[in-house]
Each structure stands twice: as structure tokens, then as C-alpha cells.
């Protein structure tokens, strides 16, 4: 539901001229430093000139240090009265679990398994890999299958260096993949955490840390520069940026239900939930990626439900 990401926030930031109306905030994780917070704000804030971020608790300006960020309220203030500050309108994509049913990504799954052999987030090794048993491990897409058109149109295709041919978009390249435990995969797809390649590949949790991964480092096995299958920094950087937008701007982006036991009216739950039309489109493209859908009419969206 929309707004769930704002529940439990202990860091809030404001335009200095509207001290009662938060621009956004975050659930603070122990690994987040003052430098990290300032770099996240740089993603969110559009300013016509330099600005400072002041803690209401201490009255002091934050500096780009490795000091841990403290919970509290922070005011963003331009150095010059002539400069303006606003929030970015950069879009945050609808993201769901990145799975397909077509077999188009079999090579992707197999190459990611062969390269990593473990959950690259927790470090848990698949000791059954020699038997080709991968229960509990999944190949996760960094950039989701459901946004393949956006992947191509926005030029992300240029970061994939091992495409099979000119018709291959590269979204199913191992360079766009990471092996994860299934529960970790679900959290990654919901932007619950992200990896910052510009901060030593540190993992930052944005929505609590149920698996104890905050502050860990992405396993080197998936980012060996000598391996043509290694995950691309540019895609990790994009995912980190999206996680900041999803979790810290305003009340946050909607978080979607993914647990649909047998007998659940999945269609009904999606249509009654947030951003129903966009989510339905994302579900279709993700689950039937690579299948021609010309014959399949889009479901009629009920009035008032989208």
C-alpha cells in the first residue's frame, strides 16, 4: 500500500521555509553515515545552487564524514536566498519479482548460478551446487524484466558487453544478474535494500534489516573485472538510485503484495491495490516476457480502482 515505506521513519528532512512539511525521510540503518545521507539527498534534491543540511537536534550542519547519521529532523537550506530547492520528479519504476515462465532466461539463470555459486548478499554457499540442486537460490535481475522497453529506450543496453547479437537487448545477460536466496531476492526487487558500487559495494537497507545484511559488502565473486559475465556497476548504481527514490521521497512508493497462496484472487487483489494498471502491465511483461501478447486483451480496469 502507498505510504507503508514511511511507517517507522526516524529520519525526516524538510525545506527550511516549510519546517512542518517533510519532503521525505528514511528508516535509519546503522551503516548510513553523514556522507551517505548527503549523497542520497543529492539524488532527491534539485537545487539551483549549493545548500546545507542542518540538524535540528544540534543546530550543526552535516559534513561528508564517516560519522554515523543520527535519527532526527534535518533542514535543507540554500546558502543564497536567490537559490531554489525542490524535489526531483525523476520517475521510480514499478517493480515486481523478476521471474518469467517462458524459458527465455534459462541461459541467464544458468550463467548466474555458475558464476556465483552462493548468495552474493549473505554469502551463503549452495553446497548442493555439484548436484545441480538450487532450492532456495534464485537468479535475480538487477534491472527488471518487466521494464525491458525502458531498459532499451533509456540506453542501458550499452552497458551490456556480451549480447549474443544485435537483436538481444541484454536484459537476460548475467551482467544484469545476481544469485540470491529467494527471500533476499524478494527484498531486493522491492527496493528494500541496494548495493552502492560508489561506496565500496556496501549494502544499505532502507526498510529494516530482517536478514542482518546492512553494512555487508557485495561478494566479489559476482564482480570480478576479468570475468565477462560480471555484474555491471552502472546497473547496480541505477538500482541504488531507484531504492533512494522509492523509499525516501515523500511518503515513498507503493509496496506490493506478492504472497498469493493457492485459491487467492490474485487478479482481484492487484486491481484493488495501488497503481493497479501499471502493476498489471508489469506482471504480464514479467511473467510472459518474450511471448507475443497481441492475442491477449488487457483486463478491463474497474472505475475508481486505478
ZABA-914839 format. One line per field, with one value per residue (C-alpha): residue in three letters; residue number from 1; x, z, y. Coordinates in steps of 0.25 Angstrom, whole numbers, padded with zeros to 4 digits. Last residue first. Layout:
BEGIN
aa: ALA	...
i: NUM	...
c1: X	...
c3: Z	...
c2: Y	...
This chain:
BEGIN
aa: UNK	UNK	UNK	UNK	UNK	UNK	UNK	UNK	UNK	UNK	UNK	UNK	UNK	UNK	UNK	UNK	UNK	UNK	UNK	UNK	UNK	UNK	UNK	UNK	UNK	UNK	UNK	UNK	UNK	UNK	UNK	UNK	UNK	UNK	UNK	UNK	UNK	UNK	UNK	UNK	UNK	UNK	UNK	UNK	UNK	UNK	UNK	UNK	UNK	UNK	UNK	UNK	UNK	UNK	UNK	UNK	UNK	UNK	UNK	UNK	UNK	UNK	UNK	UNK	UNK	UNK	UNK	UNK	UNK	UNK	UNK	UNK	UNK	UNK	UNK	UNK	UNK	UNK	UNK	UNK	UNK	UNK	UNK	UNK	UNK	UNK	UNK	UNK	UNK	UNK	UNK	UNK	UNK	UNK	UNK	UNK	UNK	UNK	UNK	UNK	UNK	UNK	UNK	UNK	UNK	UNK	UNK	UNK	UNK	UNK	UNK	UNK	UNK	UNK	UNK	UNK	UNK	UNK	UNK	UNK	UNK	UNK	UNK	UNK	UNK	UNK	UNK	UNK	UNK	UNK	UNK	UNK	UNK	UNK	UNK	UNK	UNK	UNK	UNK	UNK	UNK	UNK	UNK	UNK	UNK	UNK	UNK	UNK	UNK	UNK	UNK	UNK	UNK	UNK	UNK	UNK	UNK	UNK	UNK	UNK	UNK	UNK	UNK	UNK	UNK	UNK	UNK	UNK	UNK	UNK	UNK	UNK	UNK	UNK	UNK	UNK	UNK	UNK	UNK	UNK	UNK	UNK	UNK	UNK	UNK	UNK	UNK	UNK	UNK	UNK	UNK	UNK	UNK	UNK	UNK	UNK	UNK	UNK	UNK	UNK	UNK	UNK	UNK	UNK	UNK	UNK	UNK	UNK	UNK	UNK	UNK	UNK	UNK	UNK	UNK	UNK	UNK	UNK	UNK	UNK	UNK	UNK	UNK	UNK	UNK	UNK	UNK	UNK	UNK	UNK	UNK	UNK	UNK	UNK	UNK	UNK	UNK	UNK	UNK	UNK	UNK	UNK	UNK	UNK	UNK	UNK	UNK	UNK	UNK	UNK	UNK	UNK	UNK	UNK	UNK	UNK	UNK	UNK	UNK	UNK	UNK	UNK	UNK	UNK	UNK	UNK	UNK	UNK	UNK	UNK	UNK	UNK	UNK	UNK	UNK	UNK	UNK	UNK	UNK	UNK	UNK	UNK	UNK	UNK	UNK	UNK	UNK	UNK	UNK	UNK	UNK	UNK	UNK	UNK	UNK	UNK	UNK	UNK	UNK	UNK	UNK	UNK	UNK	UNK	UNK	UNK
i: 306	305	304	303	302	301	300	299	298	297	296	295	294	293	292	291	290	289	288	287	286	285	284	283	282	281	280	279	278	277	276	275	274	273	272	271	270	269	268	267	266	265	264	263	262	261	260	259	258	257	256	255	254	253	252	251	250	249	248	247	246	245	244	243	242	241	240	239	238	237	236	235	234	233	232	231	230	229	228	227	226	225	224	223	222	221	220	219	218	217	216	215	214	213	212	211	210	209	208	207	206	205	204	203	202	201	200	199	198	197	196	195	194	193	192	191	190	189	188	187	186	185	184	183	182	181	180	179	178	177	176	175	174	173	172	171	170	169	168	167	166	165	164	163	162	161	160	159	158	157	156	155	154	153	152	151	150	149	148	147	146	145	144	143	142	141	140	139	138	137	136	135	134	133	132	131	130	129	128	127	126	125	124	123	122	121	120	119	118	117	116	115	114	113	112	111	110	109	108	107	106	105	104	103	102	101	100	99	98	97	96	95	94	93	92	91	90	89	88	87	86	85	84	83	82	81	80	79	78	77	76	75	74	73	72	71	70	69	68	67	66	65	64	63	62	61	60	59	58	57	56	55	54	53	52	51	50	49	48	47	46	45	44	43	42	41	40	39	38	37	36	35	34	33	32	31	30	29	28	27	26	25	24	23	22	21	20	19	18	17	16	15	14	13	12	11	10	9	8	7	6	5	4	3	2	1
c1: -0027	-0038	-0048	-0054	-0051	-0039	-0043	-0033	-0023	-0027	-0018	-0016	-0005	0002	0014	0023	0037	0034	0021	0022	0030	0022	0009	0012	0017	0005	-0004	0005	0003	-0012	-0013	-0005	-0009	-0017	-0032	-0028	-0016	-0024	-0035	-0025	-0019	-0032	-0025	-0028	-0014	-0006	-0003	0009	0014	0007	0012	0020	0015	0026	0030	0023	0031	0044	0052	0048	0045	0055	0066	0064	0063	0077	0083	0077	0083	0097	0096	0093	0105	0114	0111	0111	0122	0119	0132	0140	0153	0146	0142	0128	0120	0131	0134	0122	0114	0119	0111	0107	0092	0091	0085	0073	0061	0068	0058	0053	0064	0076	0089	0099	0113	0119	0131	0123	0122	0117	0105	0097	0082	0072	0057	0056	0044	0052	0064	0054	0048	0063	0067	0055	0059	0074	0082	0090	0092	0088	0090	0104	0098	0091	0076	0074	0084	0074	0078	0074	0088	0094	0098	0100	0113	0116	0104	0106	0100	0087	0084	0081	0068	0060	0066	0064	0050	0045	0051	0043	0036	0050	0055	0069	0077	0071	0071	0076	0069	0074	0065	0066	0078	0081	0091	0097	0110	0102	0097	0107	0100	0109	0102	0110	0098	0097	0105	0096	0105	0110	0113	0118	0111	0098	0098	0101	0090	0079	0083	0083	0069	0064	0055	0049	0036	0030	0037	0042	0047	0038	0031	0036	0028	0038	0043	0042	0051	0042	0053	0049	0051	0061	0063	0074	0073	0073	0087	0094	0082	0075	0071	0066	0068	0060	0065	0072	0087	0096	0108	0121	0128	0129	0123	0118	0105	0102	0100	0088	0089	0075	0070	0081	0085	0087	0094	0091	0099	0092	0080	0075	0068	0068	0066	0079	0087	0079	0085	0099	0097	0091	0103	0113	0106	0108	0097	0102	0093	0080	0071	0057	0056	0051	0043	0040	0034	0024	0025	0038	0033	0043	0055	0051	0050	0057	0052	0060	0053	0044	0035	0024	0028	0030	0016	0011	0004	0000
c3: -0043	-0035	-0037	-0050	-0051	-0060	-0072	-0074	-0085	-0097	-0101	-0116	-0118	-0106	-0113	-0102	-0099	-0085	-0081	-0065	-0065	-0076	-0071	-0056	-0061	-0068	-0056	-0047	-0056	-0057	-0042	-0037	-0022	-0019	-0023	-0037	-0031	-0020	-0030	-0040	-0029	-0024	-0015	-0017	-0016	-0007	-0013	-0005	-0014	-0008	-0014	-0007	-0012	-0014	-0002	0006	0000	-0006	0003	0000	-0015	-0019	-0011	-0016	-0030	-0029	-0023	-0035	-0045	-0038	-0038	-0053	-0056	-0047	-0057	-0051	-0056	-0068	-0076	-0064	-0062	-0055	-0044	-0039	-0036	-0028	-0020	-0011	-0009	0005	0018	0024	0025	0023	0036	0030	0036	0033	0033	0020	0014	0016	0010	0005	0003	-0011	-0007	-0006	-0021	-0024	-0015	-0013	-0010	0000	0002	-0013	-0014	-0024	-0014	-0003	-0012	-0015	-0001	0002	-0010	-0006	-0016	-0029	-0036	-0050	-0061	-0065	-0066	-0079	-0079	-0081	-0092	-0102	-0112	-0126	-0129	-0125	-0113	-0104	-0096	-0094	-0086	-0082	-0095	-0093	-0082	-0093	-0088	-0099	-0097	-0082	-0083	-0093	-0083	-0071	-0067	-0068	-0056	-0056	-0045	-0049	-0039	-0041	-0030	-0018	-0008	-0016	-0025	-0027	-0039	-0031	-0030	-0026	-0013	-0004	-0009	-0001	0008	0006	0010	-0002	-0012	-0009	-0014	-0026	-0033	-0047	-0050	-0044	-0051	-0064	-0062	-0059	-0071	-0080	-0076	-0078	-0090	-0082	-0084	-0069	-0065	-0051	-0047	-0034	-0036	-0039	-0043	-0048	-0040	-0049	-0047	-0042	-0033	-0020	-0019	-0015	-0021	-0020	-0018	-0003	-0004	0004	0001	0013	0015	0029	0037	0047	0055	0056	0056	0043	0047	0045	0032	0028	0017	0027	0033	0038	0053	0060	0069	0069	0057	0049	0037	0023	0014	0000	-0012	-0024	-0033	-0025	-0029	-0017	-0018	-0023	-0015	-0003	-0004	-0005	0007	0015	0011	0015	0029	0030	0028	0033	0045	0037	0038	0033	0023	0021	0011	0008	0022	0024	0038	0035	0022	0019	0023	0012	0021	0024	0033	0040	0049	0039	0045	0035	0023	0014	0016	0010	-0003	0000
c2: 0010	0005	0016	0010	-0004	-0008	-0016	-0027	-0026	-0034	-0046	-0048	-0038	-0043	-0049	-0056	-0051	-0048	-0055	-0054	-0040	-0034	-0038	-0034	-0021	-0018	-0022	-0013	-0001	-0003	-0005	0006	0003	-0009	-0013	-0018	-0026	-0033	-0036	-0042	-0050	-0056	-0065	-0080	-0085	-0075	-0061	-0055	-0043	-0031	-0018	-0007	0007	0018	0026	0036	0048	0043	0034	0019	0018	0029	0024	0010	0015	0021	0008	0001	0010	0009	-0006	-0005	0004	-0005	-0016	-0030	-0039	-0049	-0045	-0049	-0041	-0030	-0040	-0034	-0046	-0054	-0041	-0043	-0030	-0024	-0024	-0011	-0016	-0031	-0035	-0043	-0035	-0021	-0010	-0003	0004	-0006	-0001	-0012	-0006	-0008	0000	0013	0016	0002	0005	-0008	-0007	-0011	-0012	-0008	-0017	-0026	-0027	-0031	-0042	-0047	-0047	-0057	-0065	-0066	-0058	-0060	-0047	-0043	-0032	-0036	-0050	-0045	-0046	-0031	-0031	-0026	-0037	-0034	-0029	-0042	-0050	-0038	-0039	-0024	-0020	-0005	0000	-0007	0003	0013	0019	0013	-0001	-0002	0005	-0006	-0017	-0011	-0024	-0031	-0024	-0017	-0024	-0037	-0048	-0062	-0070	-0079	-0086	-0100	-0099	-0114	-0117	-0128	-0120	-0108	-0115	-0107	-0094	-0084	-0074	-0061	-0052	-0043	-0051	-0063	-0074	-0082	-0068	-0070	-0084	-0079	-0066	-0074	-0084	-0073	-0065	-0077	-0081	-0067	-0069	-0081	-0075	-0074	-0062	-0056	-0043	-0041	-0027	-0013	-0001	0009	0022	0034	0046	0057	0063	0070	0085	0096	0110	0119	0134	0134	0129	0118	0109	0102	0087	0085	0072	0065	0053	0040	0041	0038	0030	0038	0035	0049	0058	0069	0071	0085	0088	0092	0080	0074	0082	0076	0085	0081	0092	0097	0100	0106	0104	0092	0079	0070	0055	0049	0059	0055	0041	0047	0055	0043	0034	0045	0046	0031	0020	0006	0006	0007	0019	0017	0029	0042	0051	0066	0067	0078	0085	0093	0099	0110	0101	0090	0078	0065	0053	0042	0032	0026	0015	0016	0024	0012	0008	0021	0014	0000
